[in-house]
Amino acid sequence: MRDIFPSVVAVAVAGPDDWLGELLPVEQACLGERAVETRRRDFAAGRSCARRAMTDLGLPAAAVPAAADRSPVWPAGVVGTITHTTGYCAAATALTTDVRSVGMDAEQHQEINPGVRRIVLLPEEEALCAGLPGGTSWPVVMFSAKETVYKVWYPVVGTWLGFRDAQLDIDPDAGTFTARIAPARLDQATVEDPPATIAGRFVVADGLVRTSAVLLLR
């Protein structure tokens, strides 16, 4: 993930030991005793990466518990994001003095089933995918990008953002995307200056689609 974030963002990618990492008591309490092994491994890797990313910013390796909706609860002064997919996990953090919000996502580079595709893509995005270069599953790139957009939006605005509430434009040569948020969602926002557009980057390599976006302070 380091290759698709600006220098103000610290990134840590899970190594073999992170999947077996120890959880701090407040983190273990969020996970619960009945969590299946795959859930525990993902959770442990994410928290290990999160603490390492925080230390890369010169901060203490603080606990990162989970809210009721499972989103990470970052220490004061920190914004961050965690992603995991089969065999891959990463975390990214930044200081609130530099960044308003940060998001990222990783997905397996494979076709998504038609039902999910209908949920995720707007008609305009289907038309865009049809005109993009072959060899890439553009629907899964859009799926990942929209997951990233949600991770940027939610900590700032605090409201749900559905797949069809953001319309994507993709530049395949530059490896960038821009999401335009639906006017209705902007009108419903109760915070000052909700982001009308969220720009990000993507990479398709080694069987993964990776996406990132950063909302910098103005």
C-alpha positions as CSV (number, residue, x, y, z in Angstrom):
1,M,0.0,0.0,0.0
2,R,2.9,2.3,0.5
3,D,3.1,2.9,-3.3
4,I,-0.4,4.5,-3.4
5,F,-0.3,6.9,-0.4
6,P,1.4,10.3,0.1
7,S,4.3,10.6,2.5
8,V,2.1,12.0,5.3
9,V,0.5,8.6,5.6
10,A,2.2,5.8,7.4
11,V,1.5,2.3,6.1
12,A,2.2,-1.2,7.5
13,V,1.5,-4.5,5.7
14,A,1.1,-7.7,7.6
15,G,3.9,-10.2,7.8
16,P,3.6,-13.8,8.9
17,D,3.8,-13.0,12.6
18,D,1.1,-10.4,12.5
19,W,-1.7,-12.9,11.9
20,L,-0.8,-14.5,15.3
21,G,-0.3,-11.2,17.1
22,E,-1.4,-10.6,20.6
23,L,-4.4,-8.3,21.2
24,L,-4.6,-5.7,23.9
25,P,-7.3,-6.3,26.5
26,V,-9.7,-3.6,25.1
27,E,-9.2,-5.1,21.6
28,Q,-9.9,-8.6,22.8
29,A,-13.1,-7.5,24.5
30,C,-14.3,-6.1,21.2
31,L,-13.5,-9.3,19.3
32,G,-15.3,-11.5,21.9
33,E,-14.6,-15.1,22.9
34,R,-16.7,-16.7,20.2
35,A,-15.0,-15.2,17.2
36,V,-14.0,-17.8,14.6
37,E,-10.3,-18.3,13.9
38,T,-10.3,-16.4,10.6
39,R,-11.9,-13.4,12.2
40,R,-9.4,-13.5,15.0
41,R,-6.5,-13.7,12.6
42,D,-7.7,-10.8,10.5
43,F,-8.4,-8.7,13.6
44,A,-5.0,-9.5,15.1
45,A,-3.2,-8.7,11.9
46,G,-5.0,-5.4,11.4
47,R,-4.3,-4.3,15.0
48,S,-0.6,-5.3,14.7
49,C,-0.3,-3.3,11.5
50,A,-2.2,-0.4,13.0
51,R,0.2,-0.1,16.0
52,R,3.2,-0.4,13.7
53,A,1.8,2.4,11.5
54,M,1.3,4.6,14.5
55,T,4.9,4.1,15.7
56,D,6.0,5.1,12.2
57,L,4.4,8.4,12.9
58,G,6.3,8.7,16.1
59,L,3.3,7.9,18.3
60,P,2.8,5.2,21.0
61,A,1.5,1.9,19.8
62,A,-2.0,2.4,21.3
63,A,-4.9,0.1,21.3
64,V,-7.4,0.3,18.4
65,P,-10.7,-1.1,19.6
66,A,-13.8,-1.5,17.4
67,A,-17.0,0.5,17.5
68,A,-20.4,-1.3,17.4
69,D,-20.3,-1.2,13.6
70,R,-16.8,-2.8,13.7
71,S,-15.1,0.3,12.4
72,P,-11.7,1.0,14.1
73,V,-11.6,3.5,17.0
74,W,-8.4,5.5,16.6
75,P,-6.6,7.4,19.4
76,A,-7.1,11.1,19.6
77,G,-5.1,12.9,17.0
78,V,-5.0,10.0,14.6
79,V,-7.0,9.0,11.5
80,G,-6.6,5.5,10.0
81,T,-7.9,2.7,8.0
82,I,-7.5,-1.1,8.0
83,T,-8.2,-3.6,5.2
84,H,-7.8,-7.4,4.9
85,T,-8.6,-10.0,2.3
86,T,-7.4,-13.6,1.9
87,G,-3.7,-13.6,2.7
88,Y,-3.3,-9.8,2.9
89,C,-3.8,-7.2,5.5
90,A,-2.6,-3.6,5.9
91,A,-3.2,-0.5,8.0
92,A,-2.5,3.1,7.3
93,T,-2.5,6.1,9.8
94,A,-2.0,9.8,9.6
95,L,-2.1,12.8,12.0
96,T,-5.2,14.8,12.1
97,T,-3.0,17.9,11.7
98,D,-2.3,16.7,8.2
99,V,-5.2,14.5,7.0
100,R,-9.0,14.8,7.5
101,S,-9.7,11.2,6.6
102,V,-8.0,8.2,5.0
103,G,-9.3,5.0,3.4
104,M,-8.0,1.9,1.6
105,D,-9.2,-1.5,0.5
106,A,-7.8,-4.7,-1.0
107,E,-9.7,-7.3,-3.0
108,Q,-8.8,-10.4,-4.9
109,H,-8.5,-9.6,-8.6
110,Q,-11.3,-11.7,-9.9
111,E,-14.7,-11.3,-11.5
112,I,-17.5,-10.4,-9.2
113,N,-20.8,-12.2,-9.6
114,P,-23.6,-10.6,-11.6
115,G,-25.8,-10.0,-8.6
116,V,-23.1,-8.0,-6.8
117,R,-22.2,-6.2,-9.9
118,R,-25.8,-5.0,-10.3
119,I,-25.7,-3.7,-6.7
120,V,-22.3,-1.9,-7.1
121,L,-22.3,-0.4,-10.5
122,L,-24.4,2.5,-11.9
123,P,-25.4,2.3,-15.6
124,E,-22.8,4.9,-16.4
125,E,-20.1,2.9,-14.7
126,E,-21.1,-0.2,-16.6
127,A,-20.7,1.8,-19.8
128,L,-17.3,3.0,-18.6
129,C,-16.1,-0.5,-17.8
130,A,-17.0,-1.6,-21.3
131,G,-14.7,0.9,-22.8
132,L,-11.7,0.4,-20.5
133,P,-8.6,-1.8,-21.5
134,G,-8.9,-5.6,-21.3
135,G,-7.1,-7.8,-18.9
136,T,-8.4,-6.1,-15.7
137,S,-11.6,-6.8,-13.9
138,W,-12.8,-3.2,-13.8
139,P,-16.0,-4.0,-11.8
140,V,-13.8,-5.3,-8.9
141,V,-11.6,-2.2,-9.2
142,M,-14.8,-0.1,-8.8
143,F,-16.0,-2.3,-5.9
144,S,-12.7,-1.7,-4.1
145,A,-12.7,2.0,-4.9
146,K,-16.2,2.4,-3.5
147,E,-15.2,0.6,-0.3
148,T,-12.3,3.0,0.0
149,V,-14.6,6.0,-0.6
150,Y,-17.0,4.8,2.1
151,K,-14.0,4.5,4.6
152,V,-13.1,8.1,3.8
153,W,-16.7,9.4,4.0
154,Y,-18.0,7.8,7.1
155,P,-15.5,9.1,9.7
156,V,-16.1,12.7,8.4
157,V,-19.9,12.7,7.8
158,G,-21.0,9.8,10.1
159,T,-23.7,8.6,7.7
160,W,-24.2,5.6,5.4
161,L,-22.9,5.9,1.8
162,G,-24.2,3.1,-0.5
163,F,-22.4,1.8,-3.6
164,R,-24.7,3.8,-5.8
165,D,-24.3,7.0,-3.8
166,A,-20.8,7.5,-5.5
167,Q,-20.3,7.6,-9.2
168,L,-16.7,6.7,-10.3
169,D,-14.6,7.9,-13.1
170,I,-11.4,5.9,-13.7
171,D,-8.1,6.9,-15.5
172,P,-6.5,3.5,-16.3
173,D,-3.2,5.0,-17.4
174,A,-2.7,7.2,-14.4
175,G,-4.1,4.5,-12.0
176,T,-6.5,7.0,-10.4
177,F,-10.2,7.3,-9.7
178,T,-12.5,10.1,-8.7
179,A,-15.8,9.6,-6.9
180,R,-18.6,12.1,-7.2
181,I,-21.0,11.9,-4.2
182,A,-24.7,11.9,-4.9
183,P,-26.2,15.4,-4.3
184,A,-28.9,13.9,-2.1
185,R,-26.2,12.5,0.3
186,L,-24.5,15.9,0.4
187,D,-27.8,17.6,1.2
188,Q,-28.5,15.2,4.0
189,A,-25.1,15.7,5.6
190,T,-25.1,17.5,9.0
191,V,-21.4,18.3,9.1
192,E,-19.8,21.4,7.6
193,D,-18.2,20.9,4.2
194,P,-18.9,17.2,3.4
195,P,-16.6,16.0,0.6
196,A,-18.4,16.3,-2.7
197,T,-15.6,14.4,-4.5
198,I,-13.1,11.9,-3.3
199,A,-10.0,11.2,-5.4
200,G,-7.9,8.1,-5.0
201,R,-5.4,5.7,-6.6
202,F,-5.4,2.0,-7.5
203,V,-3.0,-0.8,-8.4
204,V,-3.8,-4.2,-9.9
205,A,-0.9,-6.5,-9.3
206,D,0.0,-9.9,-7.8
207,G,-3.6,-11.1,-7.8
208,L,-4.8,-8.1,-5.8
209,V,-6.7,-4.9,-6.4
210,R,-5.5,-2.2,-4.0
211,T,-7.2,1.2,-3.7
212,S,-6.5,4.2,-1.5
213,A,-7.8,7.7,-0.9
214,V,-6.8,10.6,1.3
215,L,-8.8,13.7,2.2
216,L,-6.3,16.3,3.1
217,L,-6.9,19.3,5.3
218,R,-7.5,22.5,3.4
